[in-house]
Amino acid sequence: MSDSPTLDGTRRSVLKATGGLLAAGGLLGSAGAATAAEEWTTAETPTARTLHAVVETAVGPFAVGGGGEVLHRTDLGWQRVLDDGPTGNSNDLYGAASTDDGTRLWVVGASGAIGEYNVLTGSLIDHSAPNDVTNNFNDVSVVGEPGDANVYIAGDSGKIYSSAANGATETWSQVTPGSGAAIQAIDFHGPTNGHAVDGNQTVFETTDGEVYERIGIADANVNFYAVDSDGRDEVHVAGDGGMVHDWDGAAWTPTDLGDASFRDIELADGSGYVVGGGGALFSFADGTWSQESTPTGENLKSIRRGSTDIAVGAAGTVIEK
């Protein structure tokens, strides 16, 4: 992810437009071992509300959060572009993703909120409450071009909602892949290929965008909140207990990074980050996870990588490197 017009097909996988993400695994390294030459700094933002997601678009990074706020990182700093969400009811926004060309920002959140924001013109299409569903939506993944994108949404009710027609009315379908526990995160690496995690320690895979198969994780003993789907044999999951799990298509490899509760994971080309509670941020490089010092103790919710790496979280927190 970068400040140049790099393209983003899903909430966590903007870099897939420039090449497939590589699997990661390894042992915990010494603190501060990665990227010691640069430090994380705090950026000013026009909000004190929690920012739940940050993604790349054709015109730079956007972050979404409480009260339906949408922020854009410009040459003048972070600016508010929406303050009450797609419905105008100030529903909290929990997830965001962009189309493959980076020109449409999709957002989802509380009470069935779904919006499609044109980052070039500032226009907004309200797709909220598909099939009259007003449950909370936790995450979104989008694959395709504007007007012809496949949209997948993680529901708090344990359902995954999808549209193969850019969210057009009466094109939405829904499926309950597991026990009915909340779907916490979802990420697709192809039009119908992706993964999701739920609140019952389960990872699901689909190859057709409709039927989901459980692929783990046995004896994980922690809840999952983040998934990075880079291929059928490249999946990264993070959650409670400081645990990161990597799937190589045959087996899961766990890595214990302490006691942080992780909320997002982003890996590409053998490097990346995982972030979580209390300002916890670990970087991955050269086969090793290393804890990095951050200027905040706020809970971090989302991260994106690029020429400027960005993490966002509680109280309007944005840190950059």
C-alpha positions, -999 to +999 in steps of 0.1 A: +000+000+000+014+034-008+005+071-012+009+068-050-021+055-069-014+019-061-045-003-065-064-021-038-088-050-045-096-058-008-095-042+026-061-056+034-046-065+000-038-034-021-005-049-030-020-078-048-025-055-078+013-054-081+019-091-074+007-119-052+014-117-015+039-142-001+034-165+028+050-156+061+061-176+091+089-175+116+101-171+151+097-140+173+127-118+170+142-091+192+123-059+197+131-031+172+150-054+149+131-043+118+134-009+101+154+006+129+163+036+107+127+049+108+102+055+136+065+057+139+051+091+144+016+104+153-004+122+126-030+148+134-066+139+125-099+158+126-116+132+148-114+117+182-136+087+172-122+052+167-109+045+132-116+009+123-101+005+089-075+021+066-072+013+028-055+026-003-072+042-033-062+058-065-059+091-047-043+080-015-053+064+018-087+066+034-097+057+069-133+050+083-146+049+118-171+060+144-201+081+136-198+073+099-167+094+095-145+089+064-111+106+063-087+111+034-050+116+036-041+145+014-011+168+008-025+190+036-029+161+060-059+140+070-092+156+060-128+146+067-148+139+035-179+122+051-192+127+086-224+107+088-219+076+067-238+063+037-273+065+053-268+099+069-276+083+103-240+085+116-238+047+119-203+035+129-182+022+100-161-010+107-147-021+073-135-006+040-121-018+007-116-004-028-122-016-063-093-030-084-087+004-101-088+022-067-115+047-077-144+033-056-142+030-018-167+006-003-176+010+034-197-011+058-208-008+094-235-007+120-272-012+112-267-026+077-247+004+065-231-001+030-217+027+009-198+031-024-179+063-025-163+077-057-129+090-046-125+110-078-158+129-077-169+127-041-203+111-050-218+084-028-241+055-035-261+040-006-264+002-008-275-001+029-298-028+042-295-054+014-326-077+015-338-055+044-309-068+066-299-042+092-274-063+112-239-049+119-214-055+091-178-060+104-157-062+072-159-060+034-138-073+005-142-061-031-128-076-063-133-061-097-139-028-115-164-001-107-199-011-118-189-048-121-174-057-088-179-087-066-187-076-031-184-098+001-195-086+035-188-102+069-220-100+091-222-099+129-251-124+127-228-151+114-237-146+078-217-136+047-235-114+023-224-112-013-233-095-046-217-104-080-234-073-095-217-044-077-243-044-049-273-039-072-307-043-055-320-078-054-286-093-063-276-100-028-273-135-014-264-147+020-249-178+036-241-190+072-208-208+068-204-220+104-221-221+137-237-186+135-209-169+154-200-134+141-179-133+109-151-110+121-131-105+089-132-115+052-106-112+024-106-123-012-076-129-035-098-135-066-133-128-079-147-159-061-117-171-040-112-160-005-113-167+033-131-155+063-128-160+101-155-161+128-159-157+165-158-195+170-121-200+162-128-210+127-113-202+093-134-207+061-124-210+025-145-205-007-135-211-043-169-202-058-179-173-036-209-193-024-199-225-005-175-221+024-154-250+038-139-250+072-101-253+070-091-248+107-079-240+131-079-271+154-069-264+190-063-227+184-079-218+217-082-181+207-107-159+188-097-147+154-103-111+142-081-107+111-074-126+079-051-119+050-060-141+020-033-141-006-040-175-022-052-210-014-018-217+001-011-183+015-034-173+044-025-154+075-048-152+105-044-132+138-064-128+169-063-130+207-034-142+228-008-127+205-012-155+181-005-154+143-013-185+122+000-191+087-015-216+062+006-231+034-021-252+018-014-282+040-009-272+076-012-242+100+019-228+116+013-209+148+036-181+161+032-167+196+040-130+199+030-124+235-004-114+249-016-087+226-051-090+210-045-085+173-070-069+150-053-067+116-026-084+096-010-073+063+018-092+046+034-088+012+066-100-005+079-116+027+073-086+050+044-069+068+027-061+100+002-072+126-014-047+150-036-048+181-044-037+216-024-012+236-005+001+205+010-033+198+027-035+164+049-063+151+068-063+118+078-093+098+110-094+078+137-119+069+116-147+084+113-131+118+086-112+137+099-082+157+080-058+180+083-021+170+080+008+193+049+030+187+041+065+200+006+054+212-010+031+238-043+032+220-058+001+205-048-003+169-075-016+145-060-016+110-028-012+090-017-006+054+018-007+039+035+015+014+059+043+009+042+056+040+030+028+063-002+037+083-020+022+113-052+036+127-071+030+159-090+042+189-095+079+197-088+090+161-053+076+163-032+075+132+005+066+132+027+067+102+062+056+091 
